[in-house]
Amino acid sequence: MGKLFLEEIKNIFKEFDINCSSIKINNDKFITKEGKITRSIYFNISAKRDNLFRFMRNVGFEAEIEKKNILHELLSD
């Protein structure tokens, strides 16, 4: 279920020509209050300058001011 969701997000990024890594599943397991075993799942956005510009221009971090500021600092060099 989570992998399918991340695939959809990656496909949206692909439409904006934003490059990402493959989806990875963390081997660490966590137990929820309900007793279910879960693992984290993620992908990374390429940190190449042109890729970050496309991300900033098309997606950005409107609700994450700190992340937005870090991205601006990275791209202002």
C-alpha positions in Angstrom: 0.0 0.0 0.0 2.8 2.5 0.9 4.9 1.5 -2.0 2.0 2.1 -4.4 1.5 5.6 -2.9 5.2 6.5 -3.3 5.2 5.2 -6.9 2.4 7.6 -7.6 4.3 10.5 -6.0 7.4 9.5 -8.0 5.3 9.5 -11.2 4.1 13.1 -10.5 7.7 14.1 -9.9 8.7 12.4 -13.2 6.1 14.6 -15.0 8.1 17.6 -13.8 11.4 16.0 -14.8 12.5 15.6 -11.2 14.8 12.7 -10.7 14.4 10.4 -7.7 16.0 7.2 -6.4 14.3 3.9 -6.3 11.9 3.1 -3.5 13.6 1.6 -0.5 12.2 -0.3 2.5 14.0 0.1 5.8 14.8 -3.2 7.5 14.1 -1.7 11.0 10.7 -2.8 12.3 8.5 -0.8 14.6 5.5 -2.0 16.6 2.5 0.2 16.8 0.3 0.6 19.9 -2.1 -1.8 18.2 0.7 -4.4 17.9 1.1 -4.1 14.2 4.7 -4.4 12.8 5.6 -1.6 10.4 8.7 -0.5 8.4 9.5 2.8 6.9 9.5 3.3 3.1 11.2 6.1 1.2 12.9 7.5 -1.8 15.4 10.4 -2.3 15.2 13.3 -4.6 18.4 13.8 -6.5 20.5 16.6 -5.1 21.9 17.7 -8.4 21.5 21.5 -8.8 19.3 21.4 -11.9 17.1 18.8 -10.3 16.7 20.9 -7.1 15.8 23.9 -9.2 13.0 21.9 -10.9 11.8 20.7 -7.5 11.8 24.2 -6.1 10.0 25.7 -9.1 7.4 23.0 -9.5 6.8 21.5 -6.0 8.7 23.4 -3.2 8.1 23.4 0.5 5.3 25.9 1.1 4.4 24.6 4.5 8.0 23.7 5.5 9.7 27.1 5.9 12.9 25.7 7.4 13.3 23.2 4.5 12.4 25.9 2.0 15.2 28.1 3.5 17.7 25.3 3.3 16.8 24.7 -0.3 17.2 28.4 -1.2 20.6 28.4 0.6 21.8 25.4 -1.4 20.7 27.0 -4.7 22.1 30.4 -4.0 25.8 29.3 -4.1 
